[in-house]
């Protein structure tokens, strides 16, 4: 099999970086984006060190023209091939302080980041990705969503953006039917990213009631996505919202220390997903 090509947006740290590293370990060529260099270049270098090929591209996902230029570059450098898009880019609202204020106490400009970047930018990227993928008859679009779809988490607009990602994947799958291209939305649990690791280093064992000991690493999410992309029957999951911890069981995927992170489905009311 020839080297597969992925784009992971918002990959300078946390979930995006972990996904890129996991794909690098599986030998993928991974384009990674963020607004600036520095940490993004470090991600790309780490992907290459893992055995893949990391390519850093500075991109402000608030700018449609920059997104279009990103996909044009991928098409040019990879002969029109893109096997995987991971929509992960996210931007905190101005004055972000842990979403401690109520929605009516927050500026209306929160919409511009939480919806403009957290939802609209993913749609724009998906449009460009689908154009490349449909032409080749294969590919996977994966949205990084959240249990914030199911229950209140962080803020009103955070939940709106994540619910939108789930619905977007469901409806894209309807229109992608028969093309060979699939779309899914993913709900990670509590993620042991740089911030959470800092809490653990200071002796904290939970975050807002969620235990940190068995939290998912960012790379765990990447391992799940790699397994989905490798599945020849991925079309059967197209349009679905998937919980990473539960999907990992289906593919016998473990976290980097061999542990199996817990699903938070029951903590958010249980029940079916999209």
C-alpha positions in Angstrom: 0.0 0.0 0.0 1.3 3.4 -0.9 1.8 6.0 1.9 -1.5 7.4 3.0 -2.0 11.1 3.4 -3.7 12.9 6.3 -4.5 16.4 7.3 -4.9 17.1 11.1 -6.0 20.7 11.8 -5.1 22.4 15.0 -2.1 20.1 15.7 0.4 22.2 17.6 -0.6 20.6 20.9 -3.1 18.5 22.8 -5.5 16.2 20.8 -4.4 17.4 17.4 -0.7 16.7 18.2 -1.5 13.3 19.6 -3.5 12.3 16.6 -0.7 13.4 14.3 1.9 11.4 16.3 -0.2 8.3 16.3 -0.6 8.5 12.5 3.1 9.1 12.2 3.8 5.9 14.1 1.6 4.1 11.6 3.7 5.5 8.7 1.3 8.2 7.4 2.3 11.4 5.8 0.6 14.0 8.0 0.0 17.6 7.2 -0.5 19.6 10.4 -1.8 23.1 10.8 -1.9 25.9 13.3 -1.7 29.6 13.1 2.0 29.9 13.9 5.2 27.9 13.7 7.3 26.8 16.7 5.2 24.1 18.4 3.7 23.2 15.0 7.1 22.6 13.6 7.9 20.4 16.6 4.8 18.3 15.9 5.8 17.8 12.3 9.3 16.8 13.3 8.0 14.4 15.9 5.7 12.8 13.2 8.8 12.2 11.1 10.8 10.8 14.0 8.0 8.3 14.5 8.5 6.9 11.0 5.9 9.0 9.1 6.4 12.3 7.4 5.3 15.5 9.1 4.6 18.6 7.1 3.8 21.8 9.0 1.6 24.4 7.3 0.7 27.7 9.0 -3.0 28.3 8.4 -5.5 30.6 10.1 -8.7 28.6 9.8 -10.7 31.7 10.2 -9.7 32.6 6.7 -11.4 30.6 3.9 -8.7 31.6 1.4 -6.0 30.1 3.6 -7.9 26.9 4.0 -8.4 26.7 0.2 -4.6 27.3 -0.3 -3.9 24.5 2.2 -5.9 22.0 0.2 -4.5 23.2 -3.1 -1.0 22.6 -1.8 -1.9 19.1 -0.6 -3.5 18.3 -4.0 -0.4 19.6 -5.8 2.1 17.8 -3.7 0.2 14.5 -3.4 -1.3 14.2 -6.9 -4.8 15.0 -5.6 -4.6 12.4 -2.9 -6.0 12.9 0.6 -7.1 9.8 2.6 -8.0 11.4 6.0 -9.1 14.8 7.3 -9.3 15.2 11.0 -11.2 18.4 11.9 -9.8 19.4 15.2 -8.9 23.1 15.1 -10.4 25.1 18.0 -10.0 28.6 19.3 -10.8 29.9 22.8 -13.0 32.9 23.0 -11.4 36.2 23.9 -11.0 36.5 27.7 -11.4 32.8 28.1 -11.4 31.9 31.7 -12.7 28.4 32.0 -16.2 29.2 30.8 -17.1 30.3 34.3 -19.6 33.0 33.2 -23.1 32.5 32.0 -23.9 33.0 28.3 -25.7 36.4 28.9 -22.6 37.6 30.7 -20.3 36.8 27.8 -19.6 39.0 24.7 -21.4 38.1 21.5 -17.9 37.7 19.9 -17.7 34.3 21.5 -19.7 33.2 18.5 -16.8 34.1 16.2 -14.4 31.6 17.8 -16.6 28.8 19.2 -18.8 28.7 16.0 -16.7 30.4 13.4 -13.6 28.2 14.1 -15.1 25.4 16.1 -17.8 24.6 13.5 -17.7 26.7 10.3 -14.0 26.1 9.7 -14.6 22.4 9.9 -17.3 22.6 7.3 -15.1 24.6 5.0 -12.3 22.0 5.3 -14.7 19.2 4.8 -15.9 20.7 1.5 -12.4 20.9 0.2 -11.5 17.4 1.5 -14.6 15.9 -0.1 -13.7 17.3 -3.5 -10.4 15.5 -3.4 -11.7 12.3 -1.8 -14.8 11.8 -4.0 -12.7 12.2 -7.1 -10.6 9.3 -5.9 -13.4 7.2 -4.5 -12.1 6.9 -1.0 -11.4 8.8 2.2 -12.5 9.5 5.8 -13.6 12.8 7.4 -13.4 12.7 11.2 -14.8 15.5 13.4 -13.4 15.8 16.9 -16.6 16.5 18.9 -17.5 16.1 22.5 -19.9 14.8 25.2 -21.0 18.5 25.2 -23.5 17.4 22.6 -25.2 15.2 25.2 -25.1 17.4 28.3 -24.1 20.9 29.3 -20.3 21.2 29.1 -18.4 24.5 29.4 -20.9 26.8 27.7 -23.9 27.2 25.5 -21.9 27.9 22.4 -19.5 25.1 23.1 -22.4 22.7 23.1 -23.9 24.2 20.0 -20.7 23.8 18.1 -20.2 20.2 19.1 -23.8 19.2 18.3 -23.3 20.9 14.9 -20.3 18.7 14.2 -22.3 15.5 15.0 -25.2 16.6 12.7 -22.8 17.6 10.0 -21.1 14.2 9.9 -24.6 12.5 9.9 -25.8 14.6 7.0 -22.5 14.5 5.0 -22.7 10.8 5.1 -26.1 10.9 3.4 -24.8 12.9 0.6 -21.5 10.9 0.4 -23.3 7.6 0.1 -22.0 5.6 -2.8 -18.8 7.7 -3.2 -16.5 5.6 -1.1 -16.0 8.5 1.3 -17.1 8.3 4.9 -17.7 10.8 7.7 -17.8 10.3 11.4 -17.8 12.3 14.6 -15.9 11.3 17.7 -16.5 11.9 21.4 -13.2 11.6 23.4 -13.5 11.3 27.2 -11.4 13.4 29.5 -8.1 13.9 27.7 -4.7 13.8 29.5 -3.3 16.7 27.5 -0.6 19.2 28.6 -2.9 21.0 30.9 -4.3 17.9 32.6 -0.8 16.5 33.0 0.1 19.7 34.8 -2.7 19.1 37.2 -1.5 15.6 37.8 2.0 16.8 38.4 0.6 19.0 41.1 -1.0 16.1 42.8 -4.6 16.4 41.5 -6.4 13.2 40.8 -9.6 14.4 39.2 -10.9 17.3 37.1 -14.4 18.5 37.8 -15.2 15.1 39.2 -13.6 13.0 36.4 -10.7 10.8 37.5 -7.4 11.6 35.7 -5.8 8.2 36.3 -7.6 6.5 33.4 -8.0 9.6 31.2 -7.3 9.2 27.4 -4.0 10.4 26.1 -4.2 12.4 22.9 -2.4 9.6 21.1 -5.1 7.2 22.1 -7.6 9.2 20.1 -5.2 9.0 17.1 -4.9 5.3 17.5 -8.7 5.0 17.3 -8.8 7.2 14.2 -6.0 5.2 12.5 -8.0 2.0 13.2 -11.1 3.6 11.6 -9.2 4.7 8.6 -7.8 1.1 8.2 -11.2 -0.5 8.4 -12.4 -1.7 5.0 -15.9 -1.7 6.3 -15.7 1.9 7.6 -18.7 2.8 5.3 -21.0 1.0 7.8 -20.0 3.6 10.4 -20.4 6.6 8.1 -22.6 9.2 9.6 -22.3 7.8 13.1 -21.1 9.6 16.3 -18.6 7.3 18.0 -17.2 7.3 21.6 -13.5 6.8 21.3 -13.2 4.5 24.4 -16.0 2.3 23.1 -14.7 2.2 19.5 -11.3 1.3 20.8 -12.8 -1.9 22.2 -14.1 -2.8 18.8 -10.7 -2.6 17.2 -8.7 -3.9 20.3 -6.9 -0.5 20.6 -5.3 0.4 23.9 -3.8 3.6 25.2 0.0 4.1 25.2 0.4 2.4 28.6 -1.7 -0.6 27.6 -4.7 0.6 29.6 -8.3 0.9 28.3 -9.8 4.3 29.0 -13.4 4.5 30.4 -16.4 5.6 28.4 -18.2 8.6 29.8 -21.5 7.7 28.2 -23.3 6.9 31.5 -22.0 10.0 33.1 -23.8 12.1 30.4 -27.1 10.3 30.6 -26.5 7.2 28.6 -28.7 6.5 25.6 -28.0 6.2 21.9 -25.9 8.5 19.7 -26.3 9.7 16.2 
